[in-house]
Amino acid sequence: MKLRPIRANDDIDRLVEELAPAFGGETETARALLRQTLDLLTRDPRPAPWGCYLASDGTDTVGTCAFKAAPDKDGVVEIAYMTFPMFERRGHASTMAGDLTRIALDAGVPMVVAHTLPEENPSNKALKRNGFIFAGDVIDPEDGPVWRWERAA
């Protein structure tokens, strides 16, 4: 898998064309996802490598993943990832989580965290495959009740 950074000044129309096939040709869904990502990067600019990425497998763009922000004051960074619907259940979430974790650990962070829905699901299986351990229930300011997962360096 290859991760390619999304930048605030990227051509959204070109990216929509690239992503639309992953949504069954639905350009408005692809455009909404990209606008949300580009708005985040404009609102919260951060240095490399702490941004957002498109994930490709061969010629297919299969998902998106990101660091939710640059590392906090303790050096901890949170990851997030999403496999596009037509590419689910092929291991891409595990690969994206692993790639982001390697980027963070290579940059020297002491811990990588992730949040999932508070239930058994493919997302927390992807984290377990990458050495994350369940750290408990937490309330996320944006998402409400979630499970916290941690991977120490």
N, C-alpha and C positions, 0 to 999 in steps of 0.2 A: 504494500500500500504506500502511496505517496501523499504527503500532506503539503498543501500549497497555501501560503498565507493569503487571507482576504485583507485588502487594504481599503481604507476609507475612500480613497480616490479611484477605486476600480470602476470600470465601465459596467454599470448595472445591466444594461441591455445585452451585452456580450455574455455576462454571467447567467442571465435568465435563459438565454438560448442553450447554454451548457447544462443548466439544471432542469429545464422543463421535461426532458425525456424521463428523468427519475420520478416525475410526478404525473406520468401518463400523458405528457404534452401540455399539462395545465400550467400555462405561463403565469397566471395571477398568483397561484400558490408559491411558485418559485420566486416571483417578484416580492411577495410579502415577506418571505423568509430572508431574502437578501436585504431588503430595506431595514428589517429589524436588526440584522447583523451590522450593516453599515451605519445605522443610527447609533448603535452601541459603541462602535469604534470611533465615531465622531464625538459622542458625549464623553467617552472614557478612553482617550488615547493612552496607549501604553507602549513601552519599548518592546522590541523583539526579545524573546520569543513569546511574549505573554498575550498574544492576540487570538484571532479566529482563523480557522483553516477549512479548506475544502479537502475532502478525502477522496482519492481516486484509486481504483483498482483496474489496472490496464487503461482502457479508453473510457471507462464509466466513472462518473462522479457519483459516489455511493453514499456520501453523508457529509456532515459538517461536525466540527469539534472545536473546542476553545478552552482557554483559560478564562474563568469568569472575571478575573481581574489579575493585576500583577500580584506577586507575593505580598502578604500582609507584613506587619511589623515584626512578626516572629519568623518570617520566611515561609509560611505555609501558603500553598496555592490550591485553588479548587479547579477541577476539570469538569467539563460537560461535553456530551457527544450525542449525536443523533444520526441514525441510519435512515436513509430515505426509504419510503415504504416498499418500493419494488425490489430493494436489495436486503431486506431484513432476513434474519435467520441464516446468515451465511458467515458469521463470525466477524463482521466488519466492526461492530461495537467493541468487541474485545481488542481488536487491532488498534482502533482509534484510541481507546483508553490506555493501552500499552504504549503507543507512540507518544502521547502527551505525557505520560508518566516518565518515560525515558528522557524526554526533553527537559522536564522539570528537575529530575534527579541529576542529570548531566549539568544543569545550571547551578546545582548546589543547594537546592531547597531541602530542608530537613524532613518535610512531610507534604504529601499530596493527599487531598481529600476530594470526595465526591458525595453527592446526595442523590438518593433515589426515592421513588414512591415507597411508602412504608408497607411493602408487601414483597413476597418472592416474585421475581420477574427476570426477564432476560438481562436487564441492565445490571442488577446486582450480581448475576452470574458472570457477566463480563468483568466486573471488578474483582470478584473472587479469583478468576483465572489469572489476574494480573497482580495477585498478592495483597489485595486490599482486605482489611478485616472490618467486621461490623463494629462500630463504635457507639451505637445507641440511637435513640430517638431524639430528634431536635426539631425546633420550629425555625424554619427558614423565613426571613422577612418577605421574600417574594413568593414562595411556594407553599407555605404553611407547614404542616407536619411531614417530616421526611426522615429517612434513615441516613445516618452519617457513616461513611466508609473512610478508612485511613490507610495510607501506605507510608511507612517511615523509610527514610533513606537507609 
